Amino acid sequence: MRKSDLVTVQASTFYEGMYIEGEVYFKYENSYIMLCKDVTVSPELLAKFYQSEWGNQELYVHKNYLSGILALSQKFKLQNGEGVEPAPVFEMPEDGGAALRDVAELAVKINLRDDYNNIKSRLNSIMDSVQTEGVIAMDAPDKLTDDIREKIELTDPVLLIDCINNLRDPDDYLNAHAANVAMLNGLMGSWLGLPQEENEALIKTGLLHDVGKLRVPIEILNKPGALTEAEFEIMKKHPVYSYEVLKLSGETDNRIMEGALSHHEKLNGSGYPNGLQVTQISLFARITAVSDVYDAMVAKRVYKTSHSPFVILEEFAYHKYSNLDIGIVNVFLDKLPAVLTGKNVLLSDGRTAKVVYVNPNSFAYPIVEIDGKMILTSPELECISLDNFLASVED
């Protein structure tokens, strides 16, 4: 679903006992949060509709369902004379809605956490099928791809980056990495203006690019230290294994297969598995390479600490990864600072600050605000991580 597919309806459109086909969303800041799907309206749900959007009762439904919803609403209205008495109009609290904003923010957190964990759980089932059967039932990643693309379309990129940076379990690296590269690929595809069909294929590439690692011995895959030369030669086979799994599973999209096979190729020909030259590396492989490097750097593993997004941007900017496609890296360098601006960060002295400005000439040291004062960070006062927006979610 795209944002352009959503149309506004008023809470007064809905009546108790009315069946709603499709999803109903409310908007919080730049994200669309689903309230319900394919459900009969209960008194509790109706009251919730009237508490959305701080009192103006604006909700959002897919345009394809609008006519049916309006027709059924009119039927309920006629059947009940003046219609079922709706829940009272919600009045803005005297505190300016701060309490409601806290509730909405918590709803966003829970929604994101649950969706992200659901993605990882479904990925785990896909990975299990590779281990037990050697192939993937392609309807599972196809449906998961569609759900991720919809989540990217409806969610503020700030919150998606929060998921990628913070919702990870070191013991579940493979599934988290696949989910994160898929989301980063989708963000990159949207930033590049790719058509929906192409972006979906790009997301699927991210989901499946590393399935071949399941053929790598676990003692090499999770080794808490540097690989030996012989071990690295085994590890370098995983893109070929990914390609083989996709082919055996019936994947026919060459963009996806080539993206999985070549995401470790380098523009100077030094990559693997085939040592391709710059003109031989596909767009999907180049994008997936950037996403793969970002997530690998931000991840904390048993053998490495995580890097802050600011350090990663600095690394990209100063061409440590110059064998990546500079055009794609530049899109990343252009878009990600805007995503990070306004976020809370943890400083090396233990204080929390808000990012005010990310300097493109010095990505590692943004200007931050603490207690109304502007401070330029430095090697002596670093931003060591994003403050975890999702960490306070409780069941």
C-alpha positions in Angstrom: 0.0 0.0 0.0 1.2 3.5 -0.8 0.3 6.7 1.0 -1.4 7.9 -2.1 -3.8 4.9 -1.8 -5.1 6.2 1.6 -8.1 8.6 1.8 -9.5 10.4 4.7 -12.7 9.5 6.5 -14.3 10.9 9.6 -14.8 8.8 12.7 -18.5 9.7 12.5 -18.6 7.5 9.3 -18.5 4.4 11.5 -21.2 2.9 13.7 -21.2 0.2 16.3 -21.9 -3.2 14.6 -20.7 -2.0 11.2 -18.2 -4.3 9.5 -15.1 -2.6 8.1 -13.4 -4.3 5.2 -9.7 -3.5 4.9 -7.5 -1.5 7.3 -8.2 1.7 9.2 -5.2 3.9 10.1 -4.5 7.0 12.1 -1.6 9.4 11.4 1.0 10.2 14.0 3.6 12.7 12.9 4.9 11.2 9.6 3.7 7.6 10.2 0.4 5.8 9.5 -0.5 3.4 12.3 -3.1 0.7 11.8 -5.9 0.6 14.3 -7.8 -2.4 12.9 -8.4 -4.6 9.9 -11.4 -6.5 8.7 -13.4 -6.1 11.9 -16.9 -5.4 13.2 -16.9 -2.1 15.1 -17.3 -2.5 18.9 -18.0 0.3 21.4 -14.4 0.2 22.5 -13.1 0.5 18.9 -15.5 3.3 18.2 -14.2 5.2 21.2 -10.7 4.7 20.0 -11.6 6.1 16.6 -12.7 9.3 18.3 -9.4 9.6 20.2 -7.3 9.5 17.1 -5.6 12.6 15.7 -6.1 14.7 18.9 -9.8 15.4 18.5 -10.4 16.0 14.8 -11.4 12.4 14.2 -9.7 12.0 10.9 -8.9 8.4 10.0 -7.5 6.8 6.8 -8.7 3.9 4.7 -7.7 2.4 1.3 -9.4 4.2 -1.5 -10.6 0.9 -3.0 -12.7 0.3 0.2 -14.1 3.8 0.5 -17.2 3.5 -1.5 -18.2 0.3 0.3 -17.6 1.9 3.7 -19.6 5.0 2.8 -22.5 2.9 1.4 -22.6 0.7 4.6 -22.4 3.8 6.7 -25.4 5.3 5.0 -27.3 2.1 5.5 -26.6 2.1 9.2 -27.7 5.8 9.4 -31.0 5.2 7.6 -31.7 2.0 9.6 -31.2 3.9 12.9 -32.9 7.1 12.1 -30.3 9.6 13.3 -27.9 6.7 13.4 -26.2 5.0 16.3 -25.1 7.7 18.8 -21.4 8.0 18.3 -18.9 8.4 21.0 -18.6 12.0 22.3 -16.2 14.3 20.4 -12.9 14.2 22.1 -11.7 17.5 23.5 -8.1 18.5 23.6 -6.8 18.3 27.1 -5.5 21.4 28.8 -2.0 20.1 28.7 -2.1 20.5 24.9 -2.4 16.8 24.4 0.9 15.7 25.9 -0.6 12.7 27.6 -2.3 11.6 24.4 1.0 12.1 22.5 2.6 9.8 25.0 -0.1 7.2 24.4 0.3 7.6 20.6 4.1 7.4 20.8 3.8 4.2 22.8 1.4 2.8 20.2 3.9 3.6 17.5 6.7 1.9 19.5 4.6 -1.3 20.1 3.5 -1.4 16.5 7.0 -1.1 15.2 8.5 -3.6 17.7 5.8 -6.1 17.0 6.0 -5.7 13.2 9.8 -6.0 13.3 9.7 -9.1 15.5 7.1 -10.6 13.2 9.4 -10.0 10.2 12.2 -11.7 11.9 10.0 -14.6 13.0 8.8 -15.1 9.4 12.4 -14.9 8.2 13.3 -17.6 10.7 10.7 -19.9 9.1 12.3 -19.2 5.7 15.8 -19.9 7.0 14.5 -23.1 8.6 13.2 -24.3 5.3 16.6 -23.8 3.7 18.3 -25.8 6.4 15.8 -28.7 6.4 14.8 -28.8 2.7 17.5 -26.8 0.9 14.9 -24.6 -0.8 12.5 -21.8 -0.1 8.7 -21.8 -0.7 8.7 -18.5 -2.6 5.2 -17.4 -1.5 6.6 -16.7 2.0 9.3 -14.1 1.0 6.9 -12.7 -1.7 4.3 -11.9 1.0 7.0 -10.7 3.4 8.4 -8.4 0.7 5.0 -6.8 0.1 4.5 -6.2 3.9 8.0 -4.6 4.3 7.4 -2.4 1.2 4.1 -1.2 2.8 5.8 -0.6 6.1 8.4 1.5 4.4 5.8 3.5 2.5 3.7 4.3 5.7 6.4 4.8 8.3 8.7 7.7 9.0 12.3 6.7 8.0 13.5 7.9 11.4 11.6 5.0 13.0 12.8 2.5 10.5 16.4 3.5 11.1 15.6 3.1 14.8 14.5 -0.5 14.2 17.7 -1.2 12.2 20.0 0.4 14.8 18.3 -0.9 18.0 16.0 -3.9 17.6 18.6 -6.6 17.2 19.6 -9.7 19.1 23.3 -10.7 18.8 22.2 -14.3 18.9 19.8 -13.8 16.0 22.2 -12.0 13.7 21.3 -13.7 10.4 17.5 -13.0 10.6 18.0 -9.4 11.9 20.6 -8.7 9.2 18.3 -10.0 6.4 15.4 -7.9 7.8 17.6 -4.8 8.1 19.2 -5.1 4.6 15.7 -5.5 3.1 14.5 -2.3 4.9 17.6 -0.4 3.9 17.2 -1.6 0.3 13.6 -0.5 0.3 14.5 2.9 1.7 17.3 3.3 -0.9 14.9 2.3 -3.6 12.4 4.9 -2.5 15.1 7.6 -2.3 16.2 6.7 -5.8 12.6 6.9 -7.0 12.5 3.3 -8.3 9.1 2.1 -9.5 7.1 0.0 -6.9 7.7 -3.3 -8.7 11.4 -2.7 -8.9 11.6 -1.7 -5.3 9.8 -4.8 -4.2 12.3 -6.9 -6.1 15.1 -4.9 -4.4 13.6 -5.6 -1.0 13.3 -9.3 -1.7 17.0 -9.3 -2.7 17.8 -7.9 0.7 15.7 -10.5 2.4 17.4 -13.4 0.6 20.9 -12.2 -0.2 22.6 -14.2 2.6 20.6 -17.4 2.7 23.7 -19.1 1.4 25.3 -18.6 4.8 23.2 -21.4 6.1 25.6 -23.7 4.1 28.6 -22.3 5.9 29.8 -24.2 8.9 28.4 -22.6 12.1 31.8 -22.5 13.7 33.0 -20.3 10.9 29.9 -18.2 10.7 29.9 -17.3 14.4 33.6 -17.4 15.0 34.4 -14.8 17.8 37.5 -13.4 16.0 39.2 -13.0 12.7 38.8 -15.8 10.2 41.9 -17.6 8.9 42.6 -17.5 5.2 41.2 -20.9 4.7 38.0 -20.1 6.7 37.5 -16.9 4.7 37.7 -18.8 1.5 34.8 -20.9 2.7 32.9 -17.8 3.8 33.4 -16.3 0.4 31.3 -19.0 -1.1 28.1 -17.9 0.5 26.9 -15.6 -2.3 27.2 -18.6 -4.7 25.3 -20.7 -2.2 22.6 -18.0 -2.1 22.3 -18.0 -5.9 22.0 -21.8 -5.9 19.3 -21.8 -3.2 17.3 -19.2 -5.1 17.7 -21.1 -8.4 16.6 -24.4 -6.8 13.7 -22.6 -5.2 12.3 -21.5 -8.6 13.3 -17.8 -8.4 13.2 -16.5 -12.0 14.0 -12.8 -11.5 17.6 -12.3 -12.6 17.8 -9.0 -10.8 17.3 -10.8 -7.5 19.6 -13.7 -8.2 22.3 -11.4 -9.5 21.9 -9.1 -6.6 22.4 -12.0 -4.1 25.3 -13.4 -6.1 27.3 -10.2 -6.5 26.6 -8.1 -3.4 30.3 -8.6 -2.3 31.7 -7.6 -5.7 33.9 -4.4 -5.7 34.1 -1.7 -8.4 37.8 -2.3 -8.8 37.4 -6.0 -9.4 38.8 -7.1 -6.0 35.5 -8.5 -4.8 34.1 -12.0 -4.7 33.0 -14.5 -5.9 33.8 -13.6 -9.5 36.0 -10.5 -9.3 33.6 -8.5 -11.5 34.6 -5.2 -13.0 32.6 -2.0 -12.5 30.4 -2.3 -15.6 29.5 -5.9 -14.8 28.0 -5.3 -11.3 24.2 -4.9 -11.4 22.3 -2.0 -9.7 20.7 -4.4 -7.2 24.1 -5.8 -6.2 25.5 -2.2 -5.8 22.6 -1.1 -3.6 22.6 -4.3 -1.5 26.3 -3.8 -1.0 25.8 -0.4 0.6 22.9 -1.7 2.8 25.0 -4.7 3.8 28.0 -2.6 4.9 25.8 -0.2 6.9 24.1 -2.9 8.8 27.3 -4.9 9.4 28.9 -1.8 10.8 26.0 -0.8 13.1 25.7 -4.3 14.5 27.3 -5.4 17.7 28.8 -8.9 17.4 30.7 -11.2 19.7 33.9 -10.1 17.9 33.2 -6.3 17.3 31.5 -3.3 18.9 28.8 -1.4 17.0 29.5 1.9 15.2 27.3 4.9 15.5 25.5 6.0 12.3 27.6 9.2 12.4 30.9 7.3 12.3 29.5 5.1 9.5 28.6 8.2 7.5 32.1 9.6 8.1 33.6 6.3 6.9 31.5 6.4 3.7 32.2 10.1 3.1 36.0 9.7 3.3 36.0 6.8 0.9 37.2 4.0 3.2 34.6 2.0 1.2 35.5 3.6 -2.1 34.8 0.3 -3.9 31.1 0.8 -3.3 29.1 2.7 -5.9 29.8 6.4 -5.1 26.5 7.5 -6.6 24.5 5.2 -4.2 26.7 6.2 -1.3 26.1 9.8 -2.0 22.3 9.2 -1.9 22.8 7.6 1.5 25.0 10.5 2.6 22.4 13.0 1.5 19.3 11.3 3.0 20.5 9.8 6.3 21.5 13.1 8.0 18.0 14.4 7.6 16.7 11.2 9.2 19.1 11.6 12.1 18.4 15.3 12.7 16.2 15.8 15.7 17.0 12.4 17.2 18.3 12.0 20.7 21.8 10.6 21.0 23.9 9.3 23.9 27.2 11.2 24.4 30.5 9.7 25.5 30.1 11.5 28.9 26.8 9.8 29.6 24.5 12.7 28.8 21.7 12.6 26.3 21.4 15.3 23.6 19.4 16.1 20.6 21.0 16.3 17.1 20.5 19.8 15.6 22.8 19.7 12.6 24.9 17.0 10.8 27.8 18.7 9.1 28.4 17.1 5.7 32.1 18.1 6.1 32.4 16.3 9.4 29.6 13.7 9.8 31.1 12.1 12.9 30.7 15.3 15.0 27.2 16.8 14.7 26.0 19.9 16.6 23.7 18.8 19.5 21.5 20.6 22.0 21.7 20.1 25.7 19.5 22.1 28.0 19.0 24.8 25.4 22.7 25.1 24.7 24.3 24.2 21.3 27.4 22.1 21.5 29.7 20.9 18.7 30.7 17.3 19.4 34.4 16.3 19.0 36.8 13.4 19.6 36.6 14.4 23.3 32.8 14.4 23.4 31.4 11.9 20.8 28.0 10.8 19.9 28.4 7.1 20.6 24.9 5.9 19.7 21.4 6.9 19.0 19.2 7.0 22.0 16.9 4.0 21.6 13.4 5.3 20.9 12.1 1.7 21.2 13.9 0.6 24.3 11.2 1.7 26.7 8.5 -0.5 25.2 7.0 -2.8 27.8 4.5 -5.6 27.2 
